């Protein structure tokens, strides 16, 4: 699932709101151009972080977050080395 933080209560056509149940999440920051950077974050979370963390995936919904940035902010530009997003993965003790 891909999510975006928005204060706008209206939803664009073709999208829907999704209520996530309360959970504990591991949050991984992604900084760099898309799509390679975020793909690398997903890969490293599962191949590097999980094996030694003492946690496992809880079976809930994981998702990406793309915070809203002003139009000229490079953190919102998917081609920028400063592009910012997050990977949220629900976890439980292993």
C-alpha positions in Angstrom: 0.0 0.0 0.0 1.2 3.5 -0.7 0.0 6.3 1.5 0.3 10.1 1.6 -0.3 12.3 4.6 -3.0 14.8 3.8 -5.1 17.3 5.7 -7.5 17.4 2.8 -10.6 15.3 3.7 -11.6 14.8 0.0 -10.2 11.9 -1.9 -9.2 12.0 -5.6 -11.3 9.8 -7.9 -10.0 6.2 -7.9 -8.5 6.4 -4.4 -9.9 5.4 -1.0 -9.3 5.9 2.6 -7.9 3.0 4.5 -8.0 2.7 8.3 -5.0 0.8 9.7 -5.4 -1.0 13.0 -3.0 0.1 15.7 0.4 -1.6 15.4 4.0 -1.2 16.2 6.0 -0.2 13.1 9.6 -0.2 12.0 10.0 3.0 10.0 12.8 3.1 7.4 13.7 6.4 5.7 14.4 6.5 2.0 16.5 9.4 0.7 17.4 9.4 -3.0 16.0 9.1 -6.5 13.1 6.8 -7.2 12.5 4.0 -7.8 16.0 2.5 -7.0 16.4 4.1 -3.6 13.1 2.9 -2.1 13.5 -0.5 -3.6 16.8 -0.7 -1.9 15.2 0.3 1.5 12.7 -2.5 1.2 15.4 -5.0 0.3 17.7 -4.0 3.2 14.8 -4.0 5.7 14.1 -7.7 5.0 17.6 -9.0 4.3 19.6 -6.9 6.8 17.4 -5.5 9.5 14.9 -8.2 10.2 17.4 -11.1 10.6 19.2 -9.6 13.5 16.5 -7.4 15.0 14.6 -9.8 17.2 11.4 -8.8 15.4 9.3 -10.3 12.7 6.6 -9.0 10.4 3.3 -9.0 12.2 1.2 -9.8 9.2 -0.3 -6.3 9.0 -0.2 -3.9 6.1 3.1 -2.4 5.2 3.2 0.8 3.2 5.2 3.7 1.8 4.7 7.3 3.0 5.4 10.3 0.7 5.0 13.4 2.9 3.8 16.6 1.2 6.5 19.1 0.4 6.2 22.6 -1.2 6.4 22.4 -5.0 10.0 23.5 -5.3 11.3 21.4 -2.4 13.7 18.7 -3.8 12.5 16.2 -1.1 9.3 15.9 -3.1 11.0 15.4 -6.5 11.3 11.7 -7.4 14.4 12.3 -9.5 16.3 14.3 -6.8 19.0 12.8 -4.6 17.1 14.5 -1.8 13.8 12.8 -2.5 12.3 11.7 0.8 9.9 8.9 1.7 9.4 6.2 4.3 8.7 2.5 4.4 6.5 1.4 7.4 6.5 -2.3 8.3 4.4 -3.7 11.1 6.4 -5.7 13.5 6.2 -7.9 16.6 8.8 -9.6 18.8 10.2 -12.7 17.2 
